[in-house]
Amino acid sequence: MGGEGLPETLPEVWGKGFTLIELMVIIAIMAVIAAIAIPQYNIWMVRARIQGASGRLQQDITWAEGYAIRSGYPVQVSVSSGGTTGGCSWSITPAASNVQQQVPQMSTAEFASRYPNTVCNTITGSSFSSSFSITPTGMVYGSNNTITGSAVTFGSAGKNAATYGYWLTLLSGAGNVRNCATSGSNSSVCNLQ
C-alpha cells in the first residue's frame, strides 16, 4: 500500500542528470535561436510603432468626423510633418463652442515620446491637403473650399527605413478614413495584402 511500484534503489533514479557536454549543446542551441529571434523581434517592434502612429492618426480623424456629424459644426484638422527628421504632430479644432469632451491632439514632443524613431510625411498636391475641415455631413474640404483628402505616411527614421516598411493613413473627400501598408514615404496608394 502506498509504496508499490517504486523502484527499490531510488539513488540510481535520482543520480541521473545532464552531463557537461549535454548542457553545453543545449546552451549553444538556445544561443542560435536567440541570434535569429532577437533581430526579428526588433524589426517587429519598429513596425508596431509605425503602425501604432498611423492608427492613432486614423483614430483621431475618425473622432473629428464623428464630432462634426454629432455636433453639427465643422472640425478643423491640421497635420504637420517634419519629413526625415521627425517632428510629426496634429491638431483638431472643433468650431463648436463649449466642447464638453477632451479633443484629441498630438504634439511633436508627445509623438517623439510615444513613437521614437518614427517619422511622418504629409503628401500634398491637387487632391491632398495637410490642413482640412470636416463638415457636419462628413465631407472634407481644403482651405480653398474644394473637396480634398489627406494622405500621411509613417516610417522609420533610421537609414534602412524600407526594411521596416511604410504605413499610410488615407482620408478621402467623402470622409472615408483608411489605414494600410504602402510602398514608400511619398506613396498615397495602399498595397494589396
C-alpha positions as CSV (number, residue, x, y, z in Angstrom):
1,M,0.0,0.0,0.0
2,G,1.4,3.3,-1.0
3,G,4.9,2.1,-1.8
4,E,4.0,-0.4,-4.6
5,G,5.6,0.2,-7.9
6,L,8.5,2.3,-6.7
7,P,12.0,1.1,-7.5
8,E,13.9,-0.3,-4.6
9,T,17.0,1.7,-5.5
10,L,16.0,5.3,-5.6
11,P,19.5,6.7,-5.6
12,E,20.0,5.2,-9.1
13,V,17.0,7.0,-10.5
14,W,17.9,10.3,-8.8
15,G,21.5,10.1,-9.7
16,K,20.9,10.6,-13.4
17,G,21.2,14.2,-14.8
18,F,22.8,16.2,-17.6
19,T,26.5,15.9,-18.5
20,L,28.5,19.0,-19.1
21,I,28.5,18.3,-22.9
22,E,24.7,17.9,-23.0
23,L,24.4,21.2,-21.1
24,M,26.8,23.0,-23.5
25,V,24.9,21.7,-26.5
26,I,21.6,23.0,-25.1
27,I,23.1,26.4,-24.4
28,A,24.6,26.5,-28.0
29,I,21.1,25.7,-29.4
30,M,19.5,28.4,-27.3
31,A,22.2,30.9,-28.4
32,V,21.5,30.2,-32.1
33,I,17.7,30.6,-31.6
34,A,18.3,33.9,-29.8
35,A,20.6,35.1,-32.5
36,I,17.8,34.5,-35.1
37,A,14.8,35.7,-32.9
38,I,16.2,38.9,-31.4
39,P,16.7,40.8,-34.7
40,Q,13.3,39.7,-35.9
41,Y,11.7,40.9,-32.7
42,N,13.4,44.3,-33.1
43,I,12.0,44.6,-36.6
44,W,8.6,43.7,-35.4
45,M,8.7,46.3,-32.6
46,V,9.7,49.1,-35.1
47,R,6.8,48.0,-37.4
48,A,4.4,48.0,-34.5
49,R,5.4,51.6,-33.6
50,I,4.9,52.7,-37.2
51,Q,1.5,51.1,-37.4
52,G,0.6,52.4,-34.0
53,A,1.3,56.0,-35.0
54,S,-0.7,55.7,-38.2
55,G,-3.5,54.1,-36.3
56,R,-3.6,56.9,-33.8
57,L,-3.9,59.5,-36.5
58,Q,-6.7,57.4,-38.1
59,Q,-8.5,57.2,-34.7
60,D,-8.2,61.0,-34.1
61,I,-9.5,61.8,-37.6
62,T,-12.4,59.4,-37.0
63,W,-13.1,61.2,-33.8
64,A,-13.1,64.6,-35.6
65,E,-15.5,63.3,-38.2
66,G,-17.8,61.8,-35.6
67,Y,-17.8,65.0,-33.6
68,A,-18.6,67.1,-36.6
69,I,-21.5,64.9,-37.5
70,R,-22.9,64.8,-33.9
71,S,-22.4,68.5,-33.1
72,G,-23.5,70.0,-36.5
73,Y,-20.3,72.1,-36.6
74,P,-17.2,71.6,-38.8
75,V,-14.0,70.4,-37.3
76,Q,-10.6,71.7,-38.5
77,V,-7.7,69.2,-38.7
78,S,-4.1,70.1,-39.3
79,V,-1.3,67.6,-39.7
80,S,2.3,68.7,-39.6
81,S,5.3,66.6,-40.6
82,G,9.0,67.1,-40.1
83,G,10.0,64.9,-43.0
84,T,13.0,62.7,-42.3
85,T,13.8,64.5,-39.1
86,G,10.6,63.6,-37.3
87,G,8.5,66.3,-35.7
88,C,5.1,64.9,-36.6
89,S,2.1,66.5,-34.9
90,W,-1.6,67.1,-35.5
91,S,-4.2,69.3,-34.0
92,I,-8.0,69.1,-34.1
93,T,-10.1,72.2,-33.5
94,P,-13.9,71.9,-33.4
95,A,-15.8,75.1,-34.5
96,A,-18.4,74.4,-31.8
97,S,-18.2,76.4,-28.6
98,N,-18.3,74.7,-25.2
99,V,-16.8,71.4,-26.3
100,Q,-17.6,69.1,-23.3
101,Q,-15.1,66.3,-24.1
102,Q,-11.4,66.1,-24.5
103,V,-10.3,66.9,-28.0
104,P,-7.5,64.5,-29.2
105,Q,-4.3,66.2,-30.1
106,M,-0.7,65.1,-30.8
107,S,2.2,67.4,-30.1
108,T,5.6,67.0,-31.5
109,A,7.1,66.1,-28.1
110,E,4.3,63.6,-27.4
111,F,4.8,62.0,-30.8
112,A,8.5,61.7,-30.2
113,S,7.9,60.1,-26.8
114,R,5.2,57.6,-27.9
115,Y,6.7,56.7,-31.2
116,P,10.5,57.1,-31.0
117,N,12.5,57.0,-34.3
118,T,9.2,57.2,-36.3
119,V,8.6,59.9,-38.9
120,C,5.6,61.0,-40.9
121,N,5.2,62.7,-44.3
122,T,2.1,64.6,-45.3
123,I,1.5,64.2,-49.0
124,T,0.2,67.4,-50.6
125,G,-0.9,68.2,-54.1
126,S,-4.0,68.6,-56.2
127,S,-6.1,66.1,-54.3
128,F,-4.5,66.1,-50.8
129,S,-4.1,68.7,-48.1
130,S,-2.4,68.7,-44.7
131,S,-5.0,71.1,-43.3
132,F,-8.6,70.4,-43.9
133,S,-12.1,70.8,-42.5
134,I,-14.6,68.0,-41.9
135,T,-18.2,69.2,-42.3
136,P,-21.3,68.0,-40.4
137,T,-22.1,65.9,-43.5
138,G,-18.8,64.1,-43.3
139,M,-17.3,65.8,-46.4
140,V,-13.7,67.0,-46.3
141,Y,-12.8,70.5,-47.6
142,G,-9.4,72.2,-48.1
143,S,-8.6,75.8,-47.4
144,N,-9.8,76.9,-50.8
145,N,-13.3,75.4,-50.2
146,T,-12.8,72.5,-52.6
147,I,-13.3,68.8,-51.7
148,T,-9.9,67.4,-50.8
149,G,-8.4,64.4,-49.0
150,S,-5.4,63.8,-46.8
151,A,-2.6,61.2,-47.1
152,V,0.1,60.8,-44.3
153,T,2.7,58.1,-44.5
154,F,4.6,56.8,-41.4
155,G,8.0,55.2,-41.4
156,S,11.2,54.6,-39.5
157,A,13.7,57.5,-39.1
158,G,16.6,55.1,-39.5
159,K,18.9,54.8,-42.5
160,N,17.2,51.5,-43.6
161,A,13.6,52.7,-43.4
162,A,12.4,50.5,-46.3
163,T,13.4,47.4,-44.2
164,Y,10.6,48.3,-41.7
165,G,8.0,49.3,-44.3
166,Y,5.7,52.3,-44.5
167,W,2.2,52.8,-43.3
168,L,-0.4,55.1,-44.7
169,T,-3.4,57.0,-43.2
170,L,-5.6,57.9,-46.1
171,L,-8.7,60.2,-45.9
172,S,-11.0,60.6,-48.9
173,G,-13.0,63.7,-49.7
174,A,-16.1,61.7,-48.7
175,G,-14.7,61.3,-45.2
176,N,-13.7,57.6,-45.5
177,V,-10.5,57.1,-43.5
178,R,-8.3,54.1,-44.1
179,N,-5.1,52.8,-42.6
180,C,-2.9,50.4,-44.7
181,A,0.6,49.4,-45.8
182,T,2.1,51.4,-48.7
183,S,5.3,51.2,-50.8
184,G,7.1,54.3,-49.9
185,S,7.2,57.5,-47.9
186,N,5.6,59.5,-50.8
187,S,3.0,56.9,-51.8
188,S,-0.7,57.5,-51.4
189,V,-1.7,54.1,-52.7
190,C,-2.5,51.1,-50.4
191,N,-0.6,47.9,-51.1
192,L,-2.8,44.8,-51.6
193,Q,-2.5,42.4,-48.6
